[in-house]
Amino acid sequence: GALDEPGVPVIELFVAAGLCPSKGQARKDLEGGGLYLNNHRLTEIDRRLKATDLLFGKHLLLRKGRKNYVVLSR
């Protein structure tokens, strides 16, 4: 869907996937070092999805903390 298109703010993906209840909470989690995209810690608050972020051209692995994983597929 449109959520995994390049240019989408990464924090919106965490909200849409149900890992974060709101964008504000997603920002706080990111600032605290608790959000990961494809097992890489996110550090930029305004980070946007890039085509190169898609694993095998179609998957995204989102992680919050140690145990909360969601895989998004196009």
PDB file of N, H, CA, C and O in Angstrom:
ATOM      1  N   GLY A   1       0.807  -1.189   0.000  1.00  0.00           N
ATOM      2  CA  GLY A   1       0.000   0.000   0.000  1.00  0.00           C
ATOM      3  C   GLY A   1       0.850   1.253   0.000  1.00  0.00           C
ATOM      4  O   GLY A   1       2.068   1.195  -0.170  1.00  0.00           O
ATOM      5  N   ALA A   2       0.201   2.375   0.190  1.00  0.00           N
ATOM      6  H   ALA A   2      -0.789   2.422   0.328  1.00  0.00           H
ATOM      7  CA  ALA A   2       0.894   3.664   0.154  1.00  0.00           C
ATOM      8  C   ALA A   2       1.866   3.818   1.312  1.00  0.00           C
ATOM      9  O   ALA A   2       2.809   4.605   1.234  1.00  0.00           O
ATOM     10  N   LEU A   3       1.638   3.061   2.399  1.00  0.00           N
ATOM     11  H   LEU A   3       0.872   2.422   2.462  1.00  0.00           H
ATOM     12  CA  LEU A   3       2.505   3.221   3.568  1.00  0.00           C
ATOM     13  C   LEU A   3       3.927   2.764   3.331  1.00  0.00           C
ATOM     14  O   LEU A   3       4.849   3.270   3.970  1.00  0.00           O
ATOM     15  N   ASP A   4       4.128   1.816   2.425  1.00  0.00           N
ATOM     16  H   ASP A   4       3.379   1.405   1.906  1.00  0.00           H
ATOM     17  CA  ASP A   4       5.494   1.356   2.204  1.00  0.00           C
ATOM     18  C   ASP A   4       6.118   1.993   0.965  1.00  0.00           C
ATOM     19  O   ASP A   4       7.118   1.495   0.447  1.00  0.00           O
ATOM     20  N   GLU A   5       5.537   3.081   0.492  1.00  0.00           N
ATOM     21  H   GLU A   5       4.725   3.485   0.912  1.00  0.00           H
ATOM     22  CA  GLU A   5       6.103   3.803  -0.642  1.00  0.00           C
ATOM     23  C   GLU A   5       7.241   4.694  -0.158  1.00  0.00           C
ATOM     24  O   GLU A   5       7.163   5.248   0.939  1.00  0.00           O
ATOM     25  N   PRO A   6       8.295   4.842  -0.953  1.00  0.00           N
ATOM     26  CA  PRO A   6       9.386   5.742  -0.577  1.00  0.00           C
ATOM     27  C   PRO A   6       8.860   7.151  -0.290  1.00  0.00           C
ATOM     28  O   PRO A   6       7.942   7.633  -0.953  1.00  0.00           O
ATOM     29  N   GLY A   7       9.457   7.796   0.705  1.00  0.00           N
ATOM     30  H   GLY A   7      10.203   7.404   1.244  1.00  0.00           H
ATOM     31  CA  GLY A   7       9.071   9.143   1.069  1.00  0.00           C
ATOM     32  C   GLY A   7       8.172   9.228   2.283  1.00  0.00           C
ATOM     33  O   GLY A   7       8.012  10.305   2.857  1.00  0.00           O
ATOM     34  N   VAL A   8       7.579   8.112   2.688  1.00  0.00           N
ATOM     35  H   VAL A   8       7.709   7.237   2.222  1.00  0.00           H
ATOM     36  CA  VAL A   8       6.705   8.111   3.870  1.00  0.00           C
ATOM     37  C   VAL A   8       7.573   8.263   5.127  1.00  0.00           C
ATOM     38  O   VAL A   8       8.595   7.590   5.252  1.00  0.00           O
ATOM     39  N   PRO A   9       7.174   9.143   6.058  1.00  0.00           N
ATOM     40  CA  PRO A   9       7.932   9.242   7.319  1.00  0.00           C
ATOM     41  C   PRO A   9       7.919   7.899   8.052  1.00  0.00           C
ATOM     42  O   PRO A   9       6.863   7.286   8.210  1.00  0.00           O
ATOM     43  N   VAL A  10       9.070   7.451   8.490  1.00  0.00           N
ATOM     44  H   VAL A  10       9.928   7.948   8.361  1.00  0.00           H
ATOM     45  CA  VAL A  10       9.191   6.139   9.117  1.00  0.00           C
ATOM     46  C   VAL A  10       8.331   6.034  10.378  1.00  0.00           C
ATOM     47  O   VAL A  10       7.782   4.969  10.663  1.00  0.00           O
ATOM     48  N   ILE A  11       8.210   7.133  11.138  1.00  0.00           N
ATOM     49  H   ILE A  11       8.657   7.997  10.906  1.00  0.00           H
ATOM     50  CA  ILE A  11       7.399   7.034  12.359  1.00  0.00           C
ATOM     51  C   ILE A  11       5.946   6.708  12.037  1.00  0.00           C
ATOM     52  O   ILE A  11       5.263   6.089  12.853  1.00  0.00           O
ATOM     53  N   GLU A  12       5.458   7.112  10.864  1.00  0.00           N
ATOM     54  H   GLU A  12       6.013   7.615  10.201  1.00  0.00           H
ATOM     55  CA  GLU A  12       4.080   6.775  10.485  1.00  0.00           C
ATOM     56  C   GLU A  12       3.924   5.274  10.287  1.00  0.00           C
ATOM     57  O   GLU A  12       2.849   4.727  10.534  1.00  0.00           O
ATOM     58  N   LEU A  13       4.973   4.609   9.849  1.00  0.00           N
ATOM     59  H   LEU A  13       5.847   5.053   9.648  1.00  0.00           H
ATOM     60  CA  LEU A  13       4.912   3.158   9.675  1.00  0.00           C
ATOM     61  C   LEU A  13       4.731   2.457  11.016  1.00  0.00           C
ATOM     62  O   LEU A  13       3.980   1.488  11.121  1.00  0.00           O
ATOM     63  N   PHE A  14       5.428   2.956  12.048  1.00  0.00           N
ATOM     64  H   PHE A  14       6.038   3.744  11.962  1.00  0.00           H
ATOM     65  CA  PHE A  14       5.317   2.331  13.370  1.00  0.00           C
ATOM     66  C   PHE A  14       3.913   2.509  13.942  1.00  0.00           C
ATOM     67  O   PHE A  14       3.404   1.618  14.623  1.00  0.00           O
ATOM     68  N   VAL A  15       3.286   3.650  13.671  1.00  0.00           N
ATOM     69  H   VAL A  15       3.699   4.374  13.118  1.00  0.00           H
ATOM     70  CA  VAL A  15       1.909   3.877  14.131  1.00  0.00           C
ATOM     71  C   VAL A  15       0.952   2.975  13.353  1.00  0.00           C
ATOM     72  O   VAL A  15       0.094   2.320  13.945  1.00  0.00           O
ATOM     73  N   ALA A  16       1.098   2.942  12.027  1.00  0.00           N
ATOM     74  H   ALA A  16       1.794   3.474  11.546  1.00  0.00           H
ATOM     75  CA  ALA A  16       0.204   2.139  11.189  1.00  0.00           C
ATOM     76  C   ALA A  16       0.321   0.648  11.502  1.00  0.00           C
ATOM     77  O   ALA A  16      -0.657  -0.092  11.394  1.00  0.00           O
ATOM     78  N   ALA A  17       1.525   0.211  11.890  1.00  0.00           N
ATOM     79  H   ALA A  17       2.319   0.813  11.978  1.00  0.00           H
ATOM     80  CA  ALA A  17       1.741  -1.203  12.196  1.00  0.00           C
ATOM     81  C   ALA A  17       1.250  -1.569  13.597  1.00  0.00           C
ATOM     82  O   ALA A  17       1.218  -2.744  13.962  1.00  0.00           O
ATOM     83  N   GLY A  18       0.867  -0.554  14.379  1.00  0.00           N
ATOM     84  H   GLY A  18       0.893   0.400  14.082  1.00  0.00           H
ATOM     85  CA  GLY A  18       0.370  -0.821  15.718  1.00  0.00           C
ATOM     86  C   GLY A  18       1.452  -0.939  16.774  1.00  0.00           C
ATOM     87  O   GLY A  18       1.160  -1.313  17.910  1.00  0.00           O
ATOM     88  N   LEU A  19       2.702  -0.628  16.426  1.00  0.00           N
ATOM     89  H   LEU A  19       2.939  -0.324  15.504  1.00  0.00           H
ATOM     90  CA  LEU A  19       3.789  -0.706  17.397  1.00  0.00           C
ATOM     91  C   LEU A  19       3.816   0.509  18.315  1.00  0.00           C
ATOM     92  O   LEU A  19       4.275   0.420  19.454  1.00  0.00           O
ATOM     93  N   CYS A  20       3.327   1.638  17.823  1.00  0.00           N
ATOM     94  H   CYS A  20       2.954   1.710  16.898  1.00  0.00           H
ATOM     95  CA  CYS A  20       3.275   2.864  18.616  1.00  0.00           C
ATOM     96  C   CYS A  20       1.849   3.406  18.536  1.00  0.00           C
ATOM     97  O   CYS A  20       1.244   3.388  17.464  1.00  0.00           O
ATOM     98  N   PRO A  21       1.302   3.892  19.663  1.00  0.00           N
ATOM     99  CA  PRO A  21      -0.083   4.376  19.666  1.00  0.00           C
ATOM    100  C   PRO A  21      -0.274   5.717  18.954  1.00  0.00           C
ATOM    101  O   PRO A  21      -1.387   6.044  18.542  1.00  0.00           O
ATOM    102  N   SER A  22       0.797   6.489  18.807  1.00  0.00           N
ATOM    103  H   SER A  22       1.701   6.224  19.142  1.00  0.00           H
ATOM    104  CA  SER A  22       0.682   7.809  18.180  1.00  0.00           C
ATOM    105  C   SER A  22       2.031   8.228  17.610  1.00  0.00           C
ATOM    106  O   SER A  22       3.070   7.655  17.936  1.00  0.00           O
ATOM    107  N   LYS A  23       1.986   9.249  16.747  1.00  0.00           N
ATOM    108  H   LYS A  23       1.142   9.715  16.483  1.00  0.00           H
ATOM    109  CA  LYS A  23       3.238   9.772  16.196  1.00  0.00           C
ATOM    110  C   LYS A  23       4.096  10.374  17.299  1.00  0.00           C
ATOM    111  O   LYS A  23       5.320  10.246  17.280  1.00  0.00           O
ATOM    112  N   GLY A  24       3.448  11.035  18.267  1.00  0.00           N
ATOM    113  H   GLY A  24       2.453  11.139  18.283  1.00  0.00           H
ATOM    114  CA  GLY A  24       4.197  11.633  19.376  1.00  0.00           C
ATOM    115  C   GLY A  24       4.948  10.585  20.173  1.00  0.00           C
ATOM    116  O   GLY A  24       6.110  10.775  20.532  1.00  0.00           O
ATOM    117  N   GLN A  25       4.267   9.466  20.449  1.00  0.00           N
ATOM    118  H   GLN A  25       3.323   9.312  20.158  1.00  0.00           H
ATOM    119  CA  GLN A  25       4.931   8.387  21.183  1.00  0.00           C
ATOM    120  C   GLN A  25       6.030   7.770  20.328  1.00  0.00           C
ATOM    121  O   GLN A  25       7.088   7.411  20.846  1.00  0.00           O
ATOM    122  N   ALA A  26       5.794   7.643  19.039  1.00  0.00           N
ATOM    123  H   ALA A  26       4.934   7.934  18.619  1.00  0.00           H
ATOM    124  CA  ALA A  26       6.814   7.096  18.140  1.00  0.00           C
ATOM    125  C   ALA A  26       8.064   7.967  18.155  1.00  0.00           C
ATOM    126  O   ALA A  26       9.184   7.456  18.154  1.00  0.00           O
ATOM    127  N   ARG A  27       7.868   9.289  18.168  1.00  0.00           N
ATOM    128  H   ARG A  27       6.958   9.704  18.169  1.00  0.00           H
ATOM    129  CA  ARG A  27       9.019  10.204  18.234  1.00  0.00           C
ATOM    130  C   ARG A  27       9.800   9.995  19.526  1.00  0.00           C
ATOM    131  O   ARG A  27      11.030   9.940  19.517  1.00  0.00           O
ATOM    132  N   LYS A  28       9.067   9.877  20.645  1.00  0.00           N
ATOM    133  H   LYS A  28       8.068   9.922  20.652  1.00  0.00           H
ATOM    134  CA  LYS A  28       9.734   9.659  21.936  1.00  0.00           C
ATOM    135  C   LYS A  28      10.497   8.340  21.937  1.00  0.00           C
ATOM    136  O   LYS A  28      11.624   8.270  22.429  1.00  0.00           O
ATOM    137  N   ASP A  29       9.886   7.302  21.388  1.00  0.00           N
ATOM    138  H   ASP A  29       8.971   7.359  20.989  1.00  0.00           H
ATOM    139  CA  ASP A  29      10.552   5.999  21.328  1.00  0.00           C
ATOM    140  C   ASP A  29      11.805   6.067  20.458  1.00  0.00           C
ATOM    141  O   ASP A  29      12.832   5.472  20.786  1.00  0.00           O
ATOM    142  N   LEU A  30      11.711   6.803  19.339  1.00  0.00           N
ATOM    143  H   LEU A  30      10.877   7.286  19.072  1.00  0.00           H
ATOM    144  CA  LEU A  30      12.858   6.952  18.448  1.00  0.00           C
ATOM    145  C   LEU A  30      13.972   7.719  19.157  1.00  0.00           C
ATOM    146  O   LEU A  30      15.139   7.333  19.092  1.00  0.00           O
ATOM    147  N   GLU A  31      13.607   8.806  19.834  1.00  0.00           N
ATOM    148  H   GLU A  31      12.659   9.120  19.887  1.00  0.00           H
ATOM    149  CA  GLU A  31      14.617   9.606  20.540  1.00  0.00           C
ATOM    150  C   GLU A  31      15.282   8.793  21.649  1.00  0.00           C
ATOM    151  O   GLU A  31      16.445   9.019  21.984  1.00  0.00           O
ATOM    152  N   GLY A  32      14.539   7.853  22.210  1.00  0.00           N
ATOM    153  H   GLY A  32      13.594   7.669  21.938  1.00  0.00           H
ATOM    154  CA  GLY A  32      15.091   6.996  23.256  1.00  0.00           C
ATOM    155  C   GLY A  32      15.886   5.823  22.713  1.00  0.00           C
ATOM    156  O   GLY A  32      16.413   5.018  23.481  1.00  0.00           O
ATOM    157  N   GLY A  33      15.977   5.721  21.392  1.00  0.00           N
ATOM    158  H   GLY A  33      15.549   6.375  20.768  1.00  0.00           H
ATOM    159  CA  GLY A  33      16.764   4.650  20.782  1.00  0.00           C
ATOM    160  C   GLY A  33      16.055   3.314  20.712  1.00  0.00           C
ATOM    161  O   GLY A  33      16.701   2.272  20.603  1.00  0.00           O
ATOM    162  N   GLY A  34      14.722   3.332  20.775  1.00  0.00           N
ATOM    163  H   GLY A  34      14.197   4.179  20.863  1.00  0.00           H
ATOM    164  CA  GLY A  34      13.994   2.072  20.829  1.00  0.00           C
ATOM    165  C   GLY A  34      13.337   1.615  19.543  1.00  0.00           C
ATOM    166  O   GLY A  34      12.669   0.581  19.535  1.00  0.00           O
ATOM    167  N   LEU A  35      13.507   2.362  18.443  1.00  0.00           N
ATOM    168  H   LEU A  35      14.049   3.202  18.449  1.00  0.00           H
ATOM    169  CA  LEU A  35      12.887   1.960  17.183  1.00  0.00           C
ATOM    170  C   LEU A  35      13.953   1.541  16.174  1.00  0.00           C
ATOM    171  O   LEU A  35      15.001   2.173  16.042  1.00  0.00           O
ATOM    172  N   TYR A  36      13.646   0.455  15.469  1.00  0.00           N
ATOM    173  H   TYR A  36      12.794  -0.058  15.577  1.00  0.00           H
ATOM    174  CA  TYR A  36      14.590  -0.120  14.506  1.00  0.00           C
ATOM    175  C   TYR A  36      13.887  -0.383  13.187  1.00  0.00           C
ATOM    176  O   TYR A  36      12.732  -0.807  13.160  1.00  0.00           O
ATOM    177  N   LEU A  37      14.586  -0.132  12.109  1.00  0.00           N
ATOM    178  H   LEU A  37      15.524   0.212  12.131  1.00  0.00           H
ATOM    179  CA  LEU A  37      14.120  -0.468  10.767  1.00  0.00           C
ATOM    180  C   LEU A  37      15.118  -1.454  10.195  1.00  0.00           C
ATOM    181  O   LEU A  37      16.293  -1.126  10.030  1.00  0.00           O
ATOM    182  N   ASN A  38      14.660  -2.660   9.891  1.00  0.00           N
ATOM    183  H   ASN A  38      13.705  -2.926  10.025  1.00  0.00           H
ATOM    184  CA  ASN A  38      15.541  -3.713   9.382  1.00  0.00           C
ATOM    185  C   ASN A  38      16.739  -3.937  10.311  1.00  0.00           C
ATOM    186  O   ASN A  38      17.867  -4.132   9.858  1.00  0.00           O
ATOM    187  N   ASN A  39      16.467  -3.904  11.617  1.00  0.00           N
ATOM    188  H   ASN A  39      15.550  -3.745  11.985  1.00  0.00           H
ATOM    189  CA  ASN A  39      17.463  -4.126  12.666  1.00  0.00           C
ATOM    190  C   ASN A  39      18.540  -3.053  12.754  1.00  0.00           C
ATOM    191  O   ASN A  39      19.595  -3.285  13.344  1.00  0.00           O
ATOM    192  N   HIS A  40      18.293  -1.895  12.184  1.00  0.00           N
ATOM    193  H   HIS A  40      17.436  -1.705  11.704  1.00  0.00           H
ATOM    194  CA  HIS A  40      19.186  -0.747  12.342  1.00  0.00           C
ATOM    195  C   HIS A  40      18.452   0.293  13.173  1.00  0.00           C
ATOM    196  O   HIS A  40      17.329   0.675  12.844  1.00  0.00           O
ATOM    197  N   ARG A  41      19.081   0.751  14.244  1.00  0.00           N
ATOM    198  H   ARG A  41      19.993   0.441  14.510  1.00  0.00           H
ATOM    199  CA  ARG A  41      18.445   1.740  15.125  1.00  0.00           C
ATOM    200  C   ARG A  41      18.205   3.036  14.368  1.00  0.00           C
ATOM    201  O   ARG A  41      19.087   3.537  13.670  1.00  0.00           O
ATOM    202  N   LEU A  42      17.010   3.567  14.516  1.00  0.00           N
ATOM    203  H   LEU A  42      16.293   3.160  15.083  1.00  0.00           H
ATOM    204  CA  LEU A  42      16.675   4.845  13.883  1.00  0.00           C
ATOM    205  C   LEU A  42      17.149   5.984  14.775  1.00  0.00           C
ATOM    206  O   LEU A  42      16.957   5.954  15.991  1.00  0.00           O
ATOM    207  N   THR A  43      17.762   6.978  14.167  1.00  0.00           N
ATOM    208  H   THR A  43      17.917   7.003  13.179  1.00  0.00           H
ATOM    209  CA  THR A  43      18.278   8.111  14.934  1.00  0.00           C
ATOM    210  C   THR A  43      17.747   9.448  14.433  1.00  0.00           C
ATOM    211  O   THR A  43      17.772  10.437  15.166  1.00  0.00           O
ATOM    212  N   GLU A  44      17.268   9.489  13.193  1.00  0.00           N
ATOM    213  H   GLU A  44      17.248   8.686  12.598  1.00  0.00           H
ATOM    214  CA  GLU A  44      16.784  10.753  12.617  1.00  0.00           C
ATOM    215  C   GLU A  44      15.270  10.841  12.792  1.00  0.00           C
ATOM    216  O   GLU A  44      14.538   9.974  12.315  1.00  0.00           O
ATOM    217  N   ILE A  45      14.802  11.881  13.473  1.00  0.00           N
ATOM    218  H   ILE A  45      15.396  12.585  13.861  1.00  0.00           H
ATOM    219  CA  ILE A  45      13.381  12.029  13.760  1.00  0.00           C
ATOM    220  C   ILE A  45      12.565  12.207  12.487  1.00  0.00           C
ATOM    221  O   ILE A  45      11.406  11.795  12.434  1.00  0.00           O
ATOM    222  N   ASP A  46      13.157  12.816  11.460  1.00  0.00           N
ATOM    223  H   ASP A  46      14.099  13.150  11.504  1.00  0.00           H
ATOM    224  CA  ASP A  46      12.415  13.064  10.223  1.00  0.00           C
ATOM    225  C   ASP A  46      12.784  12.077   9.110  1.00  0.00           C
ATOM    226  O   ASP A  46      12.601  12.359   7.926  1.00  0.00           O
ATOM    227  N   ARG A  47      13.302  10.931   9.510  1.00  0.00           N
ATOM    228  H   ARG A  47      13.451  10.703  10.472  1.00  0.00           H
ATOM    229  CA  ARG A  47      13.730   9.915   8.534  1.00  0.00           C
ATOM    230  C   ARG A  47      12.549   9.463   7.683  1.00  0.00           C
ATOM    231  O   ARG A  47      11.473   9.164   8.202  1.00  0.00           O
ATOM    232  N   ARG A  48      12.760   9.418   6.388  1.00  0.00           N
ATOM    233  H   ARG A  48      13.633   9.661   5.967  1.00  0.00           H
ATOM    234  CA  ARG A  48      11.722   8.954   5.468  1.00  0.00           C
ATOM    235  C   ARG A  48      12.156   7.658   4.815  1.00  0.00           C
ATOM    236  O   ARG A  48      13.345   7.384   4.655  1.00  0.00           O
ATOM    237  N   LEU A  49      11.176   6.879   4.448  1.00  0.00           N
ATOM    238  H   LEU A  49      10.210   7.102   4.577  1.00  0.00           H
ATOM    239  CA  LEU A  49      11.444   5.600   3.816  1.00  0.00           C
ATOM    240  C   LEU A  49      12.117   5.809   2.466  1.00  0.00           C
ATOM    241  O   LEU A  49      11.734   6.692   1.698  1.00  0.00           O
ATOM    242  N   LYS A  50      13.118   4.991   2.188  1.00  0.00           N
ATOM    243  H   LYS A  50      13.429   4.274   2.811  1.00  0.00           H
ATOM    244  CA  LYS A  50      13.804   5.030   0.900  1.00  0.00           C
ATOM    245  C   LYS A  50      13.572   3.695   0.198  1.00  0.00           C
ATOM    246  O   LYS A  50      13.345   2.677   0.852  1.00  0.00           O
ATOM    247  N   ALA A  51      13.628   3.700  -1.117  1.00  0.00           N
ATOM    248  H   ALA A  51      13.812   4.527  -1.649  1.00  0.00           H
ATOM    249  CA  ALA A  51      13.441   2.462  -1.871  1.00  0.00           C
ATOM    250  C   ALA A  51      14.456   1.408  -1.430  1.00  0.00           C
ATOM    251  O   ALA A  51      14.159   0.213  -1.444  1.00  0.00           O
ATOM    252  N   THR A  52      15.652   1.848  -1.038  1.00  0.00           N
ATOM    253  H   THR A  52      15.894   2.818  -1.026  1.00  0.00           H
ATOM    254  CA  THR A  52      16.697   0.909  -0.631  1.00  0.00           C
ATOM    255  C   THR A  52      16.417   0.285   0.738  1.00  0.00           C
ATOM    256  O   THR A  52      17.096  -0.666   1.126  1.00  0.00           O
ATOM    257  N   ASP A  53      15.429   0.803   1.476  1.00  0.00           N
ATOM    258  H   ASP A  53      14.877   1.576   1.161  1.00  0.00           H
ATOM    259  CA  ASP A  53      15.082   0.221   2.766  1.00  0.00           C
ATOM    260  C   ASP A  53      14.313  -1.091   2.610  1.00  0.00           C
ATOM    261  O   ASP A  53      14.290  -1.906   3.533  1.00  0.00           O
ATOM    262  N   LEU A  54      13.695  -1.299   1.470  1.00  0.00           N
ATOM    263  H   LEU A  54      13.714  -0.637   0.721  1.00  0.00           H
ATOM    264  CA  LEU A  54      12.876  -2.494   1.268  1.00  0.00           C
ATOM    265  C   LEU A  54      13.763  -3.729   1.104  1.00  0.00           C
ATOM    266  O   LEU A  54      14.633  -3.771   0.234  1.00  0.00           O
ATOM    267  N   LEU A  55      13.530  -4.731   1.952  1.00  0.00           N
ATOM    268  H   LEU A  55      12.824  -4.697   2.659  1.00  0.00           H
ATOM    269  CA  LEU A  55      14.280  -5.983   1.847  1.00  0.00           C
ATOM    270  C   LEU A  55      13.709  -6.786   0.680  1.00  0.00           C
ATOM    271  O   LEU A  55      12.495  -6.965   0.581  1.00  0.00           O
ATOM    272  N   PHE A  56      14.572  -7.263  -0.190  1.00  0.00           N
ATOM    273  H   PHE A  56      15.558  -7.117  -0.110  1.00  0.00           H
ATOM    274  CA  PHE A  56      14.156  -8.000  -1.390  1.00  0.00           C
ATOM    275  C   PHE A  56      13.162  -7.193  -2.225  1.00  0.00           C
ATOM    276  O   PHE A  56      12.351  -7.748  -2.966  1.00  0.00           O
ATOM    277  N   GLY A  57      13.249  -5.848  -2.082  1.00  0.00           N
ATOM    278  H   GLY A  57      13.908  -5.397  -1.480  1.00  0.00           H
ATOM    279  CA  GLY A  57      12.396  -4.982  -2.870  1.00  0.00           C
ATOM    280  C   GLY A  57      10.955  -4.904  -2.403  1.00  0.00           C
ATOM    281  O   GLY A  57      10.146  -4.226  -3.037  1.00  0.00           O
ATOM    282  N   LYS A  58      10.599  -5.591  -1.290  1.00  0.00           N
ATOM    283  H   LYS A  58      11.256  -6.141  -0.775  1.00  0.00           H
ATOM    284  CA  LYS A  58       9.191  -5.564  -0.904  1.00  0.00           C
ATOM    285  C   LYS A  58       8.883  -5.713   0.587  1.00  0.00           C
ATOM    286  O   LYS A  58       7.716  -5.608   0.967  1.00  0.00           O
ATOM    287  N   HIS A  59       9.855  -5.948   1.429  1.00  0.00           N
ATOM    288  H   HIS A  59      10.802  -6.033   1.121  1.00  0.00           H
ATOM    289  CA  HIS A  59       9.578  -6.147   2.858  1.00  0.00           C
ATOM    290  C   HIS A  59      10.272  -5.106   3.726  1.00  0.00           C
ATOM    291  O   HIS A  59      11.339  -4.596   3.384  1.00  0.00           O
ATOM    292  N   LEU A  60       9.634  -4.799   4.867  1.00  0.00           N
ATOM    293  H   LEU A  60       8.768  -5.213   5.145  1.00  0.00           H
ATOM    294  CA  LEU A  60      10.231  -3.939   5.881  1.00  0.00           C
ATOM    295  C   LEU A  60      10.108  -4.644   7.219  1.00  0.00           C
ATOM    296  O   LEU A  60       9.044  -5.170   7.546  1.00  0.00           O
ATOM    297  N   LEU A  61      11.171  -4.662   7.987  1.00  0.00           N
ATOM    298  H   LEU A  61      12.035  -4.235   7.721  1.00  0.00           H
ATOM    299  CA  LEU A  61      11.125  -5.220   9.330  1.00  0.00           C
ATOM    300  C   LEU A  61      11.166  -4.066  10.318  1.00  0.00           C
ATOM    301  O   LEU A  61      12.165  -3.355  10.416  1.00  0.00           O
ATOM    302  N   LEU A  62      10.072  -3.886  11.048  1.00  0.00           N
ATOM    303  H   LEU A  62       9.260  -4.464  10.968  1.00  0.00           H
ATOM    304  CA  LEU A  62       9.995  -2.844  12.064  1.00  0.00           C
ATOM    305  C   LEU A  62      10.149  -3.500  13.423  1.00  0.00           C
ATOM    306  O   LEU A  62       9.608  -4.579  13.663  1.00  0.00           O
ATOM    307  N   ARG A  63      10.880  -2.855  14.304  1.00  0.00           N
ATOM    308  H   ARG A  63      11.319  -1.978  14.108  1.00  0.00           H
ATOM    309  CA  ARG A  63      11.039  -3.396  15.657  1.00  0.00           C
ATOM    310  C   ARG A  63      10.971  -2.262  16.655  1.00  0.00           C
ATOM    311  O   ARG A  63      11.542  -1.190  16.452  1.00  0.00           O
ATOM    312  N   LYS A  64      10.249  -2.528  17.752  1.00  0.00           N
ATOM    313  H   LYS A  64       9.785  -3.399  17.916  1.00  0.00           H
ATOM    314  CA  LYS A  64      10.204  -1.594  18.877  1.00  0.00           C
ATOM    315  C   LYS A  64      10.713  -2.358  20.083  1.00  0.00           C
ATOM    316  O   LYS A  64      10.149  -3.384  20.466  1.00  0.00           O
ATOM    317  N   GLY A  65      11.788  -1.851  20.681  1.00  0.00           N
ATOM    318  H   GLY A  65      12.245  -1.018  20.370  1.00  0.00           H
ATOM    319  CA  GLY A  65      12.370  -2.534  21.828  1.00  0.00           C
ATOM    320  C   GLY A  65      13.015  -3.848  21.424  1.00  0.00           C
ATOM    321  O   GLY A  65      13.554  -3.965  20.323  1.00  0.00           O
ATOM    322  N   ARG A  66      12.963  -4.835  22.307  1.00  0.00           N
ATOM    323  H   ARG A  66      12.526  -4.739  23.201  1.00  0.00           H
ATOM    324  CA  ARG A  66      13.638  -6.097  22.023  1.00  0.00           C
ATOM    325  C   ARG A  66      12.753  -7.133  21.362  1.00  0.00           C
ATOM    326  O   ARG A  66      13.232  -7.949  20.574  1.00  0.00           O
ATOM    327  N   LYS A  67      11.453  -7.110  21.679  1.00  0.00           N
ATOM    328  H   LYS A  67      11.064  -6.447  22.319  1.00  0.00           H
ATOM    329  CA  LYS A  67      10.628  -8.247  21.290  1.00  0.00           C
ATOM    330  C   LYS A  67       9.466  -7.942  20.366  1.00  0.00           C
ATOM    331  O   LYS A  67       8.784  -8.863  19.917  1.00  0.00           O
ATOM    332  N   ASN A  68       9.226  -6.688  20.073  1.00  0.00           N
ATOM    333  H   ASN A  68       9.780  -5.939  20.438  1.00  0.00           H
ATOM    334  CA  ASN A  68       8.051  -6.338  19.264  1.00  0.00           C
ATOM    335  C   ASN A  68       8.432  -6.129  17.806  1.00  0.00           C
ATOM    336  O   ASN A  68       9.005  -5.103  17.439  1.00  0.00           O
ATOM    337  N   TYR A  69       8.105  -7.120  16.981  1.00  0.00           N
ATOM    338  H   TYR A  69       7.639  -7.953  17.279  1.00  0.00           H
ATOM    339  CA  TYR A  69       8.447  -7.095  15.566  1.00  0.00           C
ATOM    340  C   TYR A  69       7.193  -7.052  14.710  1.00  0.00           C
ATOM    341  O   TYR A  69       6.169  -7.637  15.061  1.00  0.00           O
ATOM    342  N   VAL A  70       7.280  -6.356  13.587  1.00  0.00           N
ATOM    343  H   VAL A  70       8.112  -5.880  13.302  1.00  0.00           H
ATOM    344  CA  VAL A  70       6.235  -6.385  12.570  1.00  0.00           C
ATOM    345  C   VAL A  70       6.937  -6.379  11.218  1.00  0.00           C
ATOM    346  O   VAL A  70       7.870  -5.608  10.995  1.00  0.00           O
ATOM    347  N   VAL A  71       6.478  -7.250  10.317  1.00  0.00           N
ATOM    348  H   VAL A  71       5.720  -7.877  10.498  1.00  0.00           H
ATOM    349  CA  VAL A  71       6.986  -7.247   8.948  1.00  0.00           C
ATOM    350  C   VAL A  71       5.891  -6.672   8.058  1.00  0.00           C
ATOM    351  O   VAL A  71       4.765  -7.170   8.043  1.00  0.00           O
ATOM    352  N   LEU A  72       6.230  -5.626   7.322  1.00  0.00           N
ATOM    353  H   LEU A  72       7.144  -5.221   7.335  1.00  0.00           H
ATOM    354  CA  LEU A  72       5.308  -5.052   6.348  1.00  0.00           C
ATOM    355  C   LEU A  72       5.752  -5.504   4.971  1.00  0.00           C
ATOM    356  O   LEU A  72       6.943  -5.485   4.662  1.00  0.00           O
ATOM    357  N   SER A  73       4.801  -5.911   4.142  1.00  0.00           N
ATOM    358  H   SER A  73       3.833  -5.927   4.394  1.00  0.00           H
ATOM    359  CA  SER A  73       5.114  -6.332   2.776  1.00  0.00           C
ATOM    360  C   SER A  73       4.259  -5.558   1.803  1.00  0.00           C
ATOM    361  O   SER A  73       3.112  -5.220   2.094  1.00  0.00           O
ATOM    362  N   ARG A  74       4.828  -5.279   0.645  1.00  0.00           N
ATOM    363  H   ARG A  74       5.761  -5.553   0.409  1.00  0.00           H
ATOM    364  CA  ARG A  74       4.057  -4.558  -0.371  1.00  0.00           C
ATOM    365  C   ARG A  74       3.159  -5.532  -1.094  1.00  0.00           C
ATOM    366  O   ARG A  74       2.418  -5.137  -1.994  1.00  0.00           O
TER     367      ARG A  74
END
